[in-house]
Amino acid sequence: MNKKPPPLRVLFAGTPEFALPPLQALIDEGCDLVAVLTQPDRPAGRGKHLRASPVKQLALENGLEVLQPESLKANGWLDKLASLQPDLMVVVAYGLMIPTRLLDLPRLGCWNIHASLLPRWRGAAPIHRAIEAGDEQTGVCIMKVEPALDTGPVYHCLSTPVGSLDTAGTLHDRLSAMGAQALKHCINLAINDELPQPQAQNDAEAIYARKLSKAEAELDWNEPAEVLQRKVRAFNPWPVAWCELGGQRLRIWQAEVTDDVPGCKPGEVIVDHQSLIVGTVEKSLKILEIQRAGGQRMTVEQFLNAHDPQNW
């Protein structure tokens, strides 16, 4: 009778909600989670009270040891982690630099779940940039971490279409679940000594997914409506596309491309039968969901019922 292999000793590092399904997958697969690294509690909300990360909350619910260093290079943290003798380290949106010594510590190295089909969209905002660029496909990769940003060889990928209604929020949730699925696949291969050699990335095809900023979420009506609609989707739920119409700053949560309105110039607003349409350099953008500064998110019909455009 074949002896069952021992569970992998895994050191997990992650912080936001995106990391929750992968952490749950490791728990479900019976891995020996020697510790969970997550960022220190941060002030949040109007009261700026300290709040534990989503990963910390899940780890504590499952009785796992939680470690929260400000830096992995300080105060003997590397020696502490070395004493745990992990077989594998898994990193999912952790947010702190991983020292090379720690990358080399586990016998299986350090794996990262990256939310793109590498080498496309290396960097901080791959989900948003894929939508903004109009990519038809995206996915997740299990990558071996190297010191350089997202350059490591890839063990396994899963892909998904980018739907015409997908936002960064919906795609985030789908890719998070897919990341857990891909991680389970690789964990089972590793347990049975069947993990293949990872495949090197083609650096010539790499594109950098720069970090998001609030300033770039402003809609420029001198761009085509299709470009603006992708921005609306890419920046939902953060930082949220915005514009100034009628002297008001408005957040645009949802919009669709519509045919040109005759004579409608870029930035010109047309209100017609409870519709709000803005001219662009190519076609027009029909606003579907909107929010005033300090107000509630609402449909355009609700917005127009509450705010007469003649008084803008």
FIKEKE-995254 format. One line per 8 residues: their letters; for each residue x, y, z of N, C-alpha, C. Coordinates in Angstrom, 3 decimals, m for minus. Layout:
<mivos>
A	X Y Z X Y Z X Y Z  ...;
</mivos>
This chain:
<mivos>
MNKKPPPL	0.857 m1.199 0.000 0.000 0.000 0.000 0.889 1.243 0.000  0.605 2.167 m0.917 1.406 3.374 m1.013 1.167 4.266 0.197  2.283 4.773 0.759 2.189 5.666 1.902 1.795 7.055 1.436  0.841 7.660 2.126 0.398 8.994 1.774 1.504 9.998 2.058  1.837 10.865 1.082 2.895 11.853 1.312 2.497 12.830 2.406  3.467 13.339 3.161 3.145 14.289 4.224 2.650 15.607 3.626  1.837 16.345 4.367 1.359 17.624 3.852 2.508 18.612 3.679  2.360 19.484 2.690 3.370 20.516 2.479 3.325 21.525 3.625;
RVLFAGTP	4.502 21.901 4.070 4.616 22.985 5.053 4.668 24.303 4.270  3.633 25.106 4.425 3.478 26.300 3.592 3.490 27.566 4.457  4.298 28.516 4.033 4.278 29.863 4.599 3.490 30.742 3.633  2.403 31.344 4.106 1.528 32.138 3.247 1.722 33.615 3.543  1.744 34.439 2.480 1.863 35.884 2.643 0.819 36.565 1.771  m0.085 37.305 2.382 m1.127 38.008 1.640 m1.825 39.006 2.543  m2.569 39.914 1.945 m3.216 40.958 2.751 m4.678 41.196 2.385  m5.039 41.536 1.111 m6.413 41.950 0.822 m7.336 40.777 0.513;
EFALPPLQ	m8.574 41.116 0.130 m9.592 40.104 m0.146 m9.192 39.172 m1.287  m8.427 39.674 m2.249 m8.007 38.839 m3.368 m7.271 37.588 m2.896  m6.618 37.670 m1.744 m5.823 36.552 m1.230 m6.644 35.539 m0.442  m7.921 35.832 m0.186 m8.709 34.939 0.666 m8.985 33.570 0.040  m9.500 33.479 m1.211 m9.724 32.147 m1.780 m8.454 31.289 m1.853  m7.289 31.831 m2.244 m6.078 31.003 m2.218 m5.723 30.502 m0.818  m5.848 31.360 0.198 m5.566 30.901 1.559 m6.551 29.816 1.967  m7.829 30.003 1.635 m8.820 28.977 1.963 m8.522 27.680 1.225;
ALIDEGCD	m8.018 27.777 m0.003 m7.671 26.579 m0.773 m6.569 25.787 m0.077  m5.568 26.471 0.457 m4.484 25.787 1.170 m5.012 25.103 2.429  m5.941 25.766 3.112 m6.563 25.158 4.295 m7.349 23.910 3.890  m8.144 24.038 2.809 m8.979 22.923 2.358 m8.147 21.742 1.876  m6.974 22.016 1.292 m6.114 20.947 0.786 m5.324 20.254 1.888  m5.471 20.703 3.115 m4.802 20.064 4.237 m3.331 20.401 4.360  m2.922 21.519 3.785 m1.523 21.936 3.922 m1.235 22.315 5.376  0.014 22.146 5.763 0.461 22.532 7.097 0.908 23.989 7.009;
LVAVLTQP	m0.001 24.898 7.335 0.302 26.323 7.251 1.104 26.734 8.487  2.415 26.873 8.293 3.308 27.118 9.433 3.152 28.532 9.979  2.703 29.464 9.144 2.410 30.834 9.573 1.782 31.594 8.412  1.103 32.668 8.760 0.517 33.562 7.760 1.096 34.957 7.970  1.751 35.468 6.941 2.272 36.829 6.943 1.229 37.770 6.345  0.992 38.874 7.001 0.104 39.886 6.449 0.559 41.241 6.948  0.157 42.305 6.283 0.601 43.628 6.688 0.004 44.012 8.043  0.701 44.899 8.769 0.182 45.351 10.067 m1.195 45.982 9.944;
DRPAGRGK	m1.956 45.939 11.039 m3.265 46.577 11.068 m3.111 48.057 10.710  m4.034 48.556 9.875 m3.955 49.934 9.405 m5.216 50.714 9.817  m5.095 52.041 9.999 m6.282 52.857 10.272 m7.239 52.798 9.078  m8.526 52.694 9.366 m9.526 52.608 8.297 m10.833 53.204 8.777  m11.674 53.606 7.819 m12.978 54.162 8.148 m12.894 55.593 8.633  m14.048 56.172 8.901 m14.097 57.571 9.314 m13.415 57.796 10.650  m13.502 56.815 11.545 m12.868 56.952 12.849 m11.390 56.639 12.856  m10.881 56.145 11.721 m9.461 55.788 11.593 m9.016 54.808 12.685;
HLRASPVK	m9.905 53.881 13.007 m9.542 52.839 13.960 m8.717 51.776 13.254  m7.812 51.132 13.991 m6.999 50.081 13.398 m7.888 48.925 12.957  m7.626 48.434 11.737 m8.426 47.338 11.196 m7.502 46.229 10.706  m7.826 45.004 11.089 m7.059 43.850 10.624 m7.327 43.595 9.157  m6.335 43.111 8.433 m6.519 42.787 7.020 m7.480 41.606 6.872  m8.127 41.474 5.701 m8.977 40.300 5.469 m8.236 38.977 5.681  m6.965 38.925 5.267 m6.189 37.685 5.447 m5.993 37.383 6.920  m5.689 38.395 7.718 m5.523 38.166 9.158 m6.805 37.612 9.767;
QLALENGL	m7.930 38.180 9.377 m9.204 37.734 9.939 m9.464 36.267 9.617  m9.235 35.863 8.366 m9.451 34.461 7.981 m8.468 33.540 8.691  m7.214 33.974 8.799 m6.208 33.146 9.462 m6.561 32.902 10.930  m6.979 33.953 11.627 m7.328 33.799 13.038 m8.558 32.912 13.219  m9.517 33.026 12.282 m10.708 32.169 12.348 m10.353 30.697 12.235  m9.214 30.418 11.588 m8.791 29.022 11.407 m7.640 28.632 12.336  m7.388 29.447 13.344 m6.388 29.113 14.352 m4.960 29.119 13.856  m4.667 29.919 12.846 m3.321 29.962 12.278 m2.503 31.069 12.928;
EVLQPESL	m1.188 30.849 12.992 m0.298 31.867 13.534 m0.183 33.015 12.533  m0.372 34.239 13.010 m0.297 35.428 12.164 0.920 36.258 12.549  1.708 36.624 11.549 2.887 37.463 11.737 2.706 38.735 10.926  3.019 39.899 11.525 2.758 41.187 10.879 3.957 42.143 10.947  5.069 41.774 10.342 6.221 42.688 10.367 5.992 43.916 9.496  6.576 45.046 9.914 6.574 46.242 9.061 7.508 46.047 7.876  8.570 45.264 8.090 9.534 44.934 7.043 10.114 43.567 7.338  10.313 42.777 6.292 10.887 41.450 6.479 12.394 41.497 6.660;
KANGWLDK	12.982 42.676 6.479 14.431 42.808 6.626 14.851 43.198 8.039  13.878 43.483 8.896 14.198 44.047 10.211 13.971 43.045 11.341  14.716 43.264 12.427 14.467 42.616 13.726 14.433 41.096 13.693  15.292 40.500 12.901 15.431 39.048 12.934 14.286 38.271 12.317  13.479 38.922 11.475 12.334 38.230 10.888 12.757 37.082 9.977  13.839 37.242 9.250 14.272 36.160 8.355 14.675 34.923 9.153  15.333 35.125 10.277 15.700 33.981 11.121 14.449 33.313 11.678  13.463 34.114 12.067 12.203 33.575 12.576 11.518 32.711 11.519;
LASLQPDL	11.467 33.205 10.284 10.797 32.467 9.217 11.594 31.231 8.816  12.912 31.322 8.850 13.746 30.156 8.541 13.510 29.034 9.546  13.266 29.404 10.802 13.046 28.386 11.835 11.758 27.611 11.614  10.842 28.143 10.809 9.584 27.455 10.519 9.761 26.320 9.506  10.866 26.320 8.786 11.223 25.275 7.813 10.095 24.992 6.801  9.638 26.010 6.097 8.579 25.770 5.105 9.121 25.032 3.880  8.276 24.191 3.293 8.597 23.580 1.999 8.336 24.565 0.861  7.389 25.488 1.087 6.922 26.378 0.036 6.427 27.682 0.662;
MVVVAYGL	6.671 28.779 m0.039 6.060 30.043 0.337 5.110 30.458 m0.784  3.899 30.872 m0.424 2.904 31.339 m1.394 2.597 32.801 m1.090  2.746 33.661 m2.107 2.523 35.101 m1.954 1.364 35.529 m2.843  0.386 36.205 m2.247 m0.763 36.708 m3.002 m1.060 38.130 m2.536  m0.660 39.113 m3.326 m0.955 40.524 m3.022 m0.557 40.874 m1.594  0.649 40.503 m1.205 1.126 40.757 0.156 1.409 42.233 0.376  2.136 42.857 m0.540 2.364 44.292 m0.444 3.680 44.712 0.160  4.525 43.752 0.590 5.859 44.068 1.089 6.902 43.336 0.249;
MIPTRLLD	8.091 43.912 0.160 9.176 43.293 m0.586 9.616 42.002 0.104  9.880 40.967 m0.716 10.355 39.674 m0.200 11.867 39.608 m0.412  12.667 39.570 0.642 14.127 39.494 0.471 14.549 38.220 m0.261  15.640 38.322 m1.006 16.119 37.171 m1.784 16.391 35.971 m0.896  16.921 36.208 0.287 17.202 35.094 1.197 15.939 34.303 1.509  14.817 35.002 1.650 13.554 34.313 1.943 13.047 33.566 0.714  13.252 34.117 m0.471 12.835 33.439 m1.703 13.547 32.100 m1.853  14.791 32.057 m1.423 15.612 30.851 m1.586 15.450 29.855 m0.447;
LPRLGCWN	14.710 30.230 0.582 14.622 29.392 1.781 13.830 28.097 1.579  12.601 28.121 1.071 11.832 26.868 0.938 12.399 25.991 m0.189  12.285 24.682 m0.042 12.836 23.783 m1.065 12.092 23.909 m2.393  10.815 24.289 m2.354 10.039 24.495 m3.574 10.028 25.961 m4.013  10.748 26.791 m3.284 10.818 28.197 m3.641 9.591 28.978 m3.188  9.361 30.097 m3.841 8.256 30.990 m3.512 7.380 31.156 m4.742  6.083 30.908 m4.601 5.136 31.047 m5.701 4.287 32.300 m5.496  3.934 32.933 m6.591 3.043 34.087 m6.576 1.861 33.817 m7.492;
IHASLLPR	0.669 34.215 m7.059 m0.507 34.188 m7.929 m0.651 35.575 m8.527  m0.461 35.671 m9.830 m0.498 36.967 m10.501 m1.728 37.034 m11.405  m2.441 38.151 m11.354 m3.734 38.278 m12.037 m3.598 38.800 m13.461  m2.812 38.106 m14.271 m2.758 38.377 m15.714 m2.144 37.163 m16.381  m2.157 37.173 m17.696 m1.496 36.112 m18.458 m0.089 36.601 m18.799  0.820 36.353 m17.864 2.195 36.821 m18.034 2.793 36.316 m19.344  3.659 37.149 m19.971 4.289 38.369 m19.455 3.466 39.648 m19.634  2.253 39.539 m20.139 1.435 40.747 m20.298 0.966 41.225 m18.928;
WRGAAPIH	1.108 42.508 m18.689 0.662 43.183 m17.483 1.378 42.719 m16.223  2.687 42.886 m16.235 3.446 42.819 m14.986 3.188 44.106 m14.201  3.204 44.005 m12.886 3.080 45.222 m12.094 1.838 45.268 m11.227  1.519 46.480 m10.771 0.585 46.675 m9.660 m0.890 46.537 m10.012  m1.285 46.840 m11.251 m2.722 46.914 m11.569 m3.069 46.126 m12.828  m2.777 44.836 m12.866 m3.011 44.074 m14.100 m4.470 43.920 m14.471  m5.363 43.815 m13.498 m6.782 43.633 m13.791 m7.344 44.888 m14.463  m7.043 46.026 m13.893 m7.557 47.295 m14.414 m6.998 47.596 m15.802;
RAIEAGDE	m5.692 47.359 m15.982 m5.072 47.693 m17.264 m5.555 46.778 m18.381  m5.879 45.541 m18.066 m6.406 44.636 m19.091 m7.746 45.138 m19.616  m8.619 45.593 m18.707 m9.914 46.131 m19.127 m9.716 47.433 m19.891  m8.897 48.314 m19.363 m8.677 49.620 m19.989 m8.140 49.477 m21.409  m7.269 48.472 m21.626 m6.666 48.281 m22.943 m7.582 47.551 m23.921  m8.705 47.036 m23.436 m9.612 46.310 m24.309 m9.201 44.882 m24.571  m8.421 44.275 m23.653 m8.017 42.880 m23.830 m9.247 41.976 m23.872  m9.230 41.012 m24.766 m10.346 40.072 m24.854 m10.181 38.893 m23.901;
QTGVCIMK	m8.950 38.628 m23.490 m8.664 37.529 m22.567 m7.738 38.019 m21.461  m7.905 37.469 m20.273 m6.937 37.641 m19.199 m6.931 36.351 m18.395  m6.317 36.356 m17.233 m6.261 35.117 m16.470 m5.373 35.246 m15.258  m4.950 34.098 m14.733 m4.049 34.050 m13.586 m2.894 33.110 m13.913  m1.761 33.391 m13.294 m0.579 32.543 m13.435 m0.012 32.210 m12.062  0.470 30.980 m11.920 1.279 30.603 m10.770 2.731 30.751 m11.211  3.422 31.692 m10.613 4.761 32.080 m11.045 5.757 31.858 m9.912  6.953 31.413 m10.252 8.028 31.342 m9.273 8.615 32.735 m9.106;
VEPALDTG	8.661 33.212 m7.873 9.067 34.593 m7.626 10.577 34.746 m7.761  10.967 35.799 m8.470 12.357 36.210 m8.592 12.491 37.617 m8.024  13.727 38.073 m7.759 13.895 39.431 m7.216 13.312 40.528 m8.097  13.395 40.387 m9.418 12.825 41.402 m10.315 11.306 41.261 m10.360  10.624 42.361 m10.706 9.161 42.423 m10.627 8.479 41.525 m11.658  7.793 40.480 m11.178 6.926 39.619 m11.999 7.639 39.017 m13.215  8.917 38.718 m13.074 9.697 38.183 m14.194 9.902 36.678 m14.120  9.495 36.046 m13.036 9.810 34.644 m12.808 9.125 33.694 m13.764;
PVYHCLST	9.661 32.484 m13.900 9.051 31.478 m14.775 7.697 31.023 m14.250  6.862 30.520 m15.157 5.454 30.246 m14.855 5.194 28.738 m14.835  4.522 28.279 m13.769 4.154 26.872 m13.641 2.837 26.537 m14.339  1.859 27.429 m14.211 0.509 27.064 m14.646 m0.316 28.336 m14.854  m1.173 28.348 m15.879 m2.055 29.493 m16.155 m3.482 29.019 m16.386  m4.421 29.850 m16.029 m5.824 29.678 m16.383 m6.298 30.977 m17.018  m7.123 30.888 m18.064 m7.565 32.091 m18.766 m9.082 32.234 m18.688  m9.546 33.462 m18.916 m10.973 33.767 m18.923 m11.228 34.925 m19.882;
PVGSLDTA	m12.357 34.929 m20.576 m12.680 36.086 m21.421 m12.957 37.319 m20.560  m12.648 38.475 m21.107 m13.035 39.737 m20.475 m14.348 40.163 m21.118  m15.434 40.069 m20.372 m16.751 40.382 m20.911 m16.957 41.872 m21.102  m17.893 42.223 m21.959 m18.161 43.632 m22.257 m18.734 44.382 m21.058  m19.258 43.657 m20.073 m19.798 44.280 m18.864 m18.890 44.094 m17.659  m17.784 43.419 m17.836 m16.869 43.201 m16.711 m16.306 44.525 m16.216  m16.281 44.673 m14.899 m15.583 45.771 m14.252 m14.354 45.203 m13.545  m13.506 46.098 m13.036 m12.368 45.621 m12.261 m12.844 44.814 m11.060;
GTLHDRLS	m14.005 45.188 m10.512 m14.549 44.464 m9.370 m14.980 43.050 m9.707  m15.748 42.882 m10.788 m16.216 41.534 m11.145 m15.052 40.651 m11.584  m14.106 41.246 m12.320 m12.970 40.462 m12.784 m12.052 40.094 m11.624  m11.897 41.001 m10.670 m11.126 40.722 m9.456 m11.641 39.474 m8.763  m12.948 39.404 m8.566 m13.530 38.270 m7.847 m13.356 36.974 m8.630  m13.540 37.036 m9.942 m13.406 35.829 m10.752 m11.964 35.332 m10.774  m11.027 36.247 m10.916 m9.621 35.851 m10.978 m9.117 35.362 m9.623  m9.656 35.899 m8.550 m9.280 35.424 m7.224 m9.662 33.959 m7.052;
AMGAQALK	m10.885 33.616 m7.469 m11.328 32.220 m7.394 m10.508 31.332 m8.326  m10.178 31.842 m9.506 m9.352 31.073 m10.440 m7.944 30.875 m9.900  m7.431 31.879 m9.176 m6.123 31.747 m8.567 m6.087 30.619 m7.558  m7.160 30.489 m6.786 m7.250 29.383 m5.829 m7.276 28.040 m6.553  m8.014 27.982 m7.664 m8.089 26.751 m8.454 m6.720 26.379 m9.023  m6.010 27.372 m9.577 m4.682 27.113 m10.140 m3.693 26.697 m9.052  m3.812 27.308 m7.882 m2.918 26.965 m6.780 m3.142 25.517 m6.327  m4.407 25.108 m6.209 m4.705 23.722 m5.836 m4.059 22.749 m6.816;
HCINLAIN	m4.168 23.056 m8.110 m3.584 22.200 m9.146 m2.090 22.025 m8.920  m1.390 23.122 m8.700 0.065 23.051 m8.535 0.458 22.402 m7.213  m0.326 22.637 m6.166 m0.043 22.012 m4.864 m0.126 20.497 m4.980  m1.152 19.999 m5.651 m1.304 18.550 m5.798 m0.187 17.942 m6.635  0.262 18.651 m7.658 1.407 18.170 m8.434 2.655 18.121 m7.565  2.859 19.154 m6.760 4.050 19.202 m5.910 4.038 18.095 m4.864  2.876 17.823 m4.275 2.768 16.773 m3.261 3.155 15.417 m3.840  2.804 15.193 m5.100 3.081 13.901 m5.751 4.361 13.914 m6.580;
DELPQPQA	5.204 14.924 m6.356 6.488 15.053 m7.075 6.293 15.050 m8.586  5.217 15.672 m9.058 4.917 15.725 m10.482 4.938 17.152 m11.029  5.428 18.099 m10.230 5.446 19.494 m10.664 6.474 19.676 m11.778  6.047 20.154 m12.955 6.995 20.337 m14.061 7.889 21.552 m13.826  8.936 21.650 m14.617 9.775 22.836 m14.565 8.973 24.038 m15.085  9.070 25.179 m14.399 8.329 26.353 m14.879 8.921 26.871 m16.181  8.056 27.491 m16.980 8.456 27.992 m18.294 8.833 29.473 m18.211  9.985 29.806 m18.790 10.464 31.183 m18.756 9.518 32.105 m19.529;
QNDAEAIY	9.398 33.332 m19.061 8.608 34.347 m19.771 9.428 34.952 m20.919  8.695 35.420 m21.916 9.322 36.167 m23.005 9.306 37.646 m22.632  10.449 38.153 m22.191 10.514 39.539 m21.721 10.130 40.548 m22.803  10.313 40.181 m24.061 10.010 41.112 m25.159 8.510 41.401 m25.248  7.677 40.527 m24.678 6.221 40.709 m24.738 5.656 41.360 m23.475  6.526 41.713 m22.542 6.065 42.249 m21.262 5.522 43.673 m21.402  4.439 43.942 m20.676 3.861 45.283 m20.576 3.677 45.578 m19.093  4.013 46.802 m18.698 3.950 47.174 m17.291 2.578 47.746 m16.946;
ARKLSKAE	1.949 47.212 m15.918 0.644 47.685 m15.436 0.877 48.650 m14.287  1.010 49.935 m14.630 1.356 50.918 m13.610 0.219 51.069 m12.587  0.593 51.548 m11.419 m0.341 51.772 m10.324 m1.396 52.796 m10.716  m2.610 52.634 m10.185 m3.702 53.550 m10.486 m3.559 54.871 m9.729  m4.118 55.917 m10.305 m4.192 57.198 m9.614 m5.580 57.786 m9.816  m6.008 58.623 m8.885 m7.320 59.270 m9.009 m7.355 60.227 m10.193  m6.222 60.878 m10.457 m6.186 61.884 m11.523 m6.491 61.283 m12.883  m5.993 60.070 m13.146 m6.189 59.477 m14.466 m7.617 58.988 m14.681;
AELDWNEP	m8.428 58.973 m13.631 m9.812 58.521 m13.760 m10.721 59.614 m14.313  m10.196 60.814 m14.539 m11.010 61.862 m15.131 m11.277 61.538 m16.603  m12.523 61.651 m17.010 m12.902 61.347 m18.384 m12.630 62.549 m19.287  m11.969 62.299 m20.384 m11.641 63.326 m21.377 m12.541 63.111 m22.589  m13.472 64.028 m22.811 m14.459 63.844 m23.871 m13.864 63.957 m25.263  m12.585 64.284 m25.356 m11.894 64.276 m26.643 m11.294 62.910 m26.973  m11.636 61.928 m26.174 m11.302 60.534 m26.480 m12.548 59.825 m26.990  m12.386 58.731 m27.745 m13.556 57.988 m28.247 m14.393 57.403 m27.113;
AEVLQRKV	m15.681 57.265 m27.368 m16.598 56.730 m26.357 m16.193 55.325 m25.906  m15.693 54.501 m26.813 m15.305 53.137 m26.436 m14.151 53.162 m25.439  m13.210 54.071 m25.627 m12.090 54.208 m24.688 m12.603 54.655 m23.317  m13.514 55.601 m23.307 m14.057 56.110 m22.055 m14.878 55.046 m21.322  m15.643 54.258 m22.084 m16.439 53.203 m21.448 m15.550 52.160 m20.791  m14.417 51.845 m21.435 m13.474 50.892 m20.826 m12.874 51.480 m19.548  m12.614 52.782 m19.546 m12.097 53.416 m18.330 m13.110 53.340 m17.194  m14.369 53.582 m17.510 m15.410 53.488 m16.492 m15.395 52.098 m15.859;
RAFNPWPV	m15.304 51.081 m16.678 m15.289 49.708 m16.163 m13.984 49.396 m15.419  m12.860 49.889 m15.945 m11.557 49.587 m15.348 m11.395 50.236 m13.975  m12.023 51.407 m13.778 m11.844 52.132 m12.527 m13.010 51.941 m11.561  m13.812 50.936 m11.797 m14.904 50.545 m10.907 m14.499 49.248 m10.201  m14.292 49.239 m8.873 m14.817 50.157 m7.870 m13.837 51.230 m7.370  m12.603 51.277 m7.865 m11.680 52.330 m7.432 m10.715 52.617 m8.564  m10.393 53.875 m8.801 m10.771 55.102 m8.071 m12.102 55.714 m8.512  m12.782 55.122 m9.454 m14.069 55.514 m10.046 m13.875 56.672 m11.027;
AWCELGGQ	m14.308 56.427 m12.261 m14.228 57.461 m13.296 m15.050 58.677 m12.888  m14.577 59.855 m13.267 m15.295 61.075 m12.885 m15.183 62.132 m13.977  m16.063 63.120 m13.883 m16.055 64.213 m14.846 m16.753 65.405 m14.215  m16.700 66.522 m14.893 m17.453 67.699 m14.486 m18.488 68.008 m15.567  m19.749 67.994 m15.169 m20.854 68.306 m16.078 m21.748 69.323 m15.404  m22.071 70.372 m16.120 m22.945 71.385 m15.554 m22.408 72.017 m14.291  m21.078 72.114 m14.188 m20.474 72.708 m13.000 m20.427 71.795 m11.800  m20.809 70.540 m11.979 m20.775 69.571 m10.887 m19.739 68.491 m11.162;
RLRIWQAE	m19.070 68.058 m10.103 m18.173 66.901 m10.221 m18.992 65.645 m9.973  m18.974 64.741 m10.947 m19.800 63.539 m10.891 m18.940 62.297 m11.071  m19.249 61.290 m10.299 m18.596 59.986 m10.465 m19.459 59.126 m11.388  m18.815 58.463 m12.337 m19.534 57.648 m13.317 m19.237 56.180 m13.037  m20.256 55.452 m12.611 m20.077 54.052 m12.224 m20.341 53.085 m13.384  m21.220 53.487 m14.277 m21.584 52.588 m15.368 m22.008 53.421 m16.570  m21.578 52.987 m17.766 m21.910 53.712 m18.990 m21.855 52.754 m20.160  m22.443 53.183 m21.282 m22.374 52.368 m22.492 m22.182 53.271 m23.709;
VTDDVPGC	m21.616 52.694 m24.743 m21.383 53.425 m25.986 m22.685 53.476 m26.778  m22.985 54.639 m27.340 m24.165 54.782 m28.184 m23.785 55.540 m29.451  m24.628 55.455 m30.445 m24.333 56.127 m31.711 m24.271 57.643 m31.521  m23.610 58.289 m32.450 m23.498 59.745 m32.402 m24.870 60.407 m32.390  m24.975 61.426 m31.549 m26.151 62.286 m31.581 m25.828 63.426 m32.544  m26.627 63.631 m33.591 m26.306 64.671 m34.583 m26.022 66.028 m33.944  m24.866 66.588 m34.268 m24.497 67.905 m33.784 m23.986 67.959 m32.367  m23.866 66.813 m31.712 m23.402 66.779 m30.322 m21.874 66.828 m30.288;
KPGEVIVD	m21.317 67.867 m29.721 m19.870 68.043 m29.669 m19.273 67.336 m28.450  m17.964 67.071 m28.453 m17.325 66.460 m27.280 m17.603 67.264 m26.009  m18.120 66.595 m24.990 m18.426 67.228 m23.716 m19.817 67.819 m23.620  m20.535 67.889 m24.747 m21.892 68.424 m24.727 m22.851 67.390 m24.156  m23.758 67.822 m23.270 m24.683 66.926 m22.581 m26.057 66.999 m23.232  m26.609 65.833 m23.534 m27.960 65.724 m24.084 m28.811 64.934 m23.088  m29.912 65.531 m22.631 m30.858 64.830 m21.765 m32.097 64.535 m22.587  m32.424 63.240 m22.718 m33.523 62.852 m23.599 m34.223 61.621 m23.031;
HQSLIVGT	m35.516 61.794 m22.657 m36.308 60.663 m22.162 m35.583 59.912 m21.034  m35.214 60.645 m20.003 m34.551 60.076 m18.835 m33.201 59.443 m19.158  m32.585 59.898 m20.232 m31.248 59.446 m20.606 m30.284 60.632 m20.524  m29.050 60.314 m20.170 m27.995 61.325 m20.091 m26.878 60.891 m21.028  m26.696 61.623 m22.114 m25.728 61.265 m23.148 m24.725 62.399 m23.293  m23.446 62.026 m23.391 m22.389 63.025 m23.531 m21.654 62.770 m24.832  m21.460 63.811 m25.621 m20.731 63.675 m26.868 m19.245 63.448 m26.636  m18.633 62.687 m27.536 m17.190 62.466 m27.505 m16.655 62.688 m28.909;
VEKSLKIL	m15.360 62.488 m29.066 m14.767 62.700 m30.375 m15.210 61.625 m31.369  m15.666 60.486 m30.847 m16.135 59.392 m31.704 m17.262 58.664 m30.998  m18.477 58.737 m31.523 m19.696 58.211 m30.914 m19.992 58.988 m29.631  m20.928 58.491 m28.833 m21.320 59.177 m27.608 m21.345 58.184 m26.457  m21.311 58.731 m25.250 m21.314 57.894 m24.050 m22.622 58.121 m23.300  m23.379 57.044 m23.122 m24.635 57.098 m22.375 m24.349 56.719 m20.926  m24.587 57.645 m20.018 m24.337 57.403 m18.602 m25.490 56.591 m18.019  m25.173 55.540 m17.287 m26.202 54.666 m16.724 m26.296 54.758 m15.204;
EIQRAGGQ	m25.154 54.973 m14.550 m25.140 55.032 m13.085 m24.185 56.144 m12.667  m24.609 56.983 m11.714 m23.909 58.240 m11.459 m23.944 58.549 m9.963  m23.058 59.446 m9.533 m23.006 59.829 m8.121 m22.477 61.250 m7.995  m23.215 62.110 m7.311 m22.743 63.457 m7.005 m21.751 63.398 m5.849  m20.901 64.405 m5.743 m19.977 64.500 m4.611 m20.769 64.534 m3.306  m20.461 63.610 m2.412 m21.158 63.534 m1.135 m22.516 62.878 m1.195  m22.945 62.473 m2.408 m24.266 61.874 m2.562 m24.208 60.367 m2.712  m25.355 59.784 m2.968 m25.455 58.341 m3.124 m25.309 57.948 m4.591;
RMTVEQFL	m24.818 56.758 m4.798 m24.764 56.171 m6.137 m26.192 55.862 m6.588  m26.553 56.248 m7.830 m27.924 56.032 m8.294 m27.962 55.873 m9.810  m29.081 55.361 m10.288 m29.273 55.275 m11.731 m29.464 56.684 m12.288  m29.258 56.822 m13.589 m29.450 58.130 m14.210 m30.907 58.572 m14.089  m31.850 57.637 m14.196 m33.260 57.992 m14.049 m33.520 58.610 m12.673  m32.973 58.000 m11.626 m33.127 58.541 m10.278 m32.451 59.908 m10.169  m31.277 60.019 m10.778 m30.523 61.268 m10.726 m31.294 62.407 m11.388  m31.853 62.141 m12.573 m32.569 63.184 m13.310 m33.890 63.561 m12.634;
NAHDPQNW	m34.503 62.622 m11.953 m35.716 62.929 m11.212 m35.438 63.856 m10.019  m34.204 63.720 m9.482 m33.848 64.505 m8.298 m33.137 65.819 m8.631  m32.559 65.906 m9.843 m31.756 67.081 m10.190 m32.121 67.554 m11.598  m32.773 68.663 m11.684 m33.181 69.226 m12.979 m31.961 69.776 m13.701  m31.627 69.230 m14.869 m30.450 69.719 m15.625 m30.518 71.209 m15.937  m31.750 71.792 m15.990 m31.888 73.217 m16.303 m31.290 74.086 m15.190  m31.144 73.476 m14.005 m30.612 74.223 m12.870 m29.127 73.971 m12.632  m28.500 73.230 m13.542 m27.070 72.973 m13.372 m26.296 74.272 m13.590;
</mivos>
